[in-house]
């Protein structure tokens, strides 16, 4: 049975990774810059949506 992946990262690391991926992709494929930027924007849009929010874990606020 194939195991599912579990990704573990905080919001800052996610944003750093997306920023880096975006820039590396544009550097490699400058002719596709608009498509790359749209794709990254769509990824961020999904990750901050209610759909993805249901999958997140949050640190408990200290009281």
VEXGUVO-26011 format. One line per 8 residues: number of its first residue (from 0); their letters; for each residue x, y, z of N, C-alpha, C. Coordinates in Angstrom, 2 decimals. Example, Ala and Ser with C-alpha at 12.3 -4.5 7.8 and 13.67 -1.06 7.14 Angstrom:
<atoms>
0> AS> 13.19 -5.69 7.80 12.30 -4.50 7.80 13.20 -3.30 7.80; 12.85 -2.25 7.08 13.67 -1.06 7.14 12.90 0.03 7.87
</atoms>
This chain:
<atoms>
0> XXXXXXXX> 0.84 -1.18 0.00 0.00 0.00 0.00 0.88 1.25 0.00; 0.59 2.15 -0.89 1.37 3.40 -0.98 0.98 4.32 0.17; 1.98 4.89 0.79 1.73 5.81 1.90 1.54 7.22 1.36; 0.67 7.95 1.99 0.43 9.35 1.64 1.52 10.22 2.23; 1.80 11.31 1.55 2.77 12.27 2.08 2.12 13.13 3.14; 2.94 13.54 4.08 2.52 14.51 5.09 3.52 15.65 5.04; 3.04 16.81 4.71 3.91 17.98 4.66 3.83 18.71 5.98; 4.99 19.14 6.47 5.03 19.87 7.74 5.89 21.11 7.54
8> XXXXXXXX> 5.24 22.26 7.62 5.95 23.53 7.51 5.08 24.62 8.11; 5.72 25.68 8.56 4.94 26.79 9.06 4.71 27.80 7.94; 3.89 28.77 8.20 3.50 29.74 7.18 4.70 30.50 6.61; 5.65 30.87 7.43 6.82 31.59 6.96 7.66 30.75 6.00; 7.89 29.51 6.37 8.68 28.63 5.50 7.96 28.35 4.19; 6.65 28.22 4.26 5.86 28.03 3.05 6.03 29.22 2.11; 5.88 30.42 2.64 6.01 31.61 1.81 7.42 31.76 1.24; 8.43 31.46 2.04 9.81 31.50 1.54 10.00 30.50 0.41
16> XXXXXXXX> 9.46 29.30 0.57 9.59 28.27 -0.46 8.87 28.68 -1.74; 7.66 29.22 -1.62 6.93 29.66 -2.81 7.65 30.81 -3.51; 8.17 31.75 -2.74 8.92 32.86 -3.33 10.14 32.35 -4.09; 10.87 31.43 -3.46 12.05 30.87 -4.10 11.71 30.08 -5.35; 10.67 29.28 -5.27 10.24 28.49 -6.43 9.81 29.40 -7.57; 9.08 30.46 -7.24 8.63 31.40 -8.25 9.83 32.02 -8.98; 10.80 32.51 -8.22 11.95 33.16 -8.83 12.79 32.20 -9.66; 13.04 31.01 -9.13 13.81 30.02 -9.88 13.10 29.63 -11.18
24> XXXXXXXX> 11.79 29.52 -11.11 11.02 29.16 -12.30 11.07 30.27 -13.35; 10.94 31.50 -12.90 11.02 32.64 -13.83 12.41 32.74 -14.44; 13.44 32.52 -13.63 14.81 32.56 -14.15 15.01 31.49 -15.21; 14.44 30.32 -14.98 14.61 29.20 -15.92 13.73 29.35 -17.16; 12.55 29.93 -16.99 11.58 30.04 -18.09 11.00 31.45 -18.16; 11.83 32.43 -18.48 11.35 33.82 -18.48 10.20 34.06 -19.46; 10.12 33.26 -20.49 9.04 33.41 -21.47 7.68 33.01 -20.88; 7.69 32.34 -19.73 6.45 31.89 -19.08 6.19 32.63 -17.77
32> XXXXXXXX> 6.79 33.80 -17.62 6.69 34.53 -16.35 5.23 34.75 -15.92; 4.39 35.18 -16.81 3.00 35.44 -16.43 2.30 34.18 -15.93; 2.50 33.06 -16.62 1.90 31.79 -16.20 2.42 31.35 -14.84; 3.71 31.54 -14.62 4.32 31.15 -13.34 3.74 31.99 -12.21; 3.65 33.29 -12.42 3.10 34.17 -11.38 1.64 33.84 -11.08; 0.87 33.54 -12.12 -0.54 33.16 -11.93 -0.63 31.85 -11.15; 0.25 30.90 -11.47 0.25 29.61 -10.78 0.57 29.78 -9.30; 1.58 30.57 -8.99 1.94 30.81 -7.59 0.81 31.52 -6.87
40> XXXXXXXX> 0.19 32.49 -7.52 -0.94 33.20 -6.90 -2.09 32.22 -6.62; -2.34 31.31 -7.55 -3.40 30.32 -7.35 -3.06 29.38 -6.18; -1.79 29.01 -6.05 -1.38 28.15 -4.94 -1.60 28.86 -3.61; -1.20 30.13 -3.55 -1.40 30.89 -2.31 -2.89 31.04 -2.02; -3.67 31.30 -3.05 -5.11 31.46 -2.88 -5.71 30.19 -2.29; -5.32 29.05 -2.81 -5.82 27.78 -2.27 -5.36 27.58 -0.82; -4.08 27.81 -0.56 -3.54 27.53 0.77 -4.14 28.42 1.85; -4.68 29.57 1.47 -5.34 30.45 2.43 -6.86 30.35 2.34
48> XXXXXXXX> -7.35 29.36 1.64 -8.80 29.18 1.49 -9.37 28.35 2.63; -10.69 28.33 2.71 -11.35 27.49 3.71 -11.07 26.01 3.47; -10.87 25.63 2.22 -10.59 24.22 1.91 -9.30 23.75 2.59; -8.25 24.54 2.44 -6.97 24.16 3.04 -6.96 24.43 4.54; -7.73 25.43 4.97 -7.75 25.76 6.39 -8.19 24.57 7.24; -9.06 23.77 6.70 -9.53 22.58 7.43 -8.42 21.56 7.65; -7.36 21.67 6.88 -6.26 20.71 6.96 -5.10 21.20 7.83; -5.19 22.42 8.33 -4.07 22.99 9.06 -4.12 22.67 10.54
56> XXXXXXX> -2.95 22.72 11.15 -2.83 22.60 12.60 -2.27 23.92 13.09; -2.73 24.37 14.22 -2.27 25.64 14.76 -1.66 25.42 16.13; -0.68 26.27 16.42 -0.13 26.24 17.77 -1.19 26.83 18.70; -1.35 26.23 19.84 -2.31 26.75 20.81 -1.78 28.05 21.41; -2.64 29.02 21.52 -2.24 30.27 22.18 -2.01 29.99 23.65; -0.91 30.53 24.16 -0.64 30.38 25.59 -1.54 31.31 26.35; -2.11 30.81 27.42 -3.03 31.63 28.24 -2.40 32.03 29.54
</atoms>
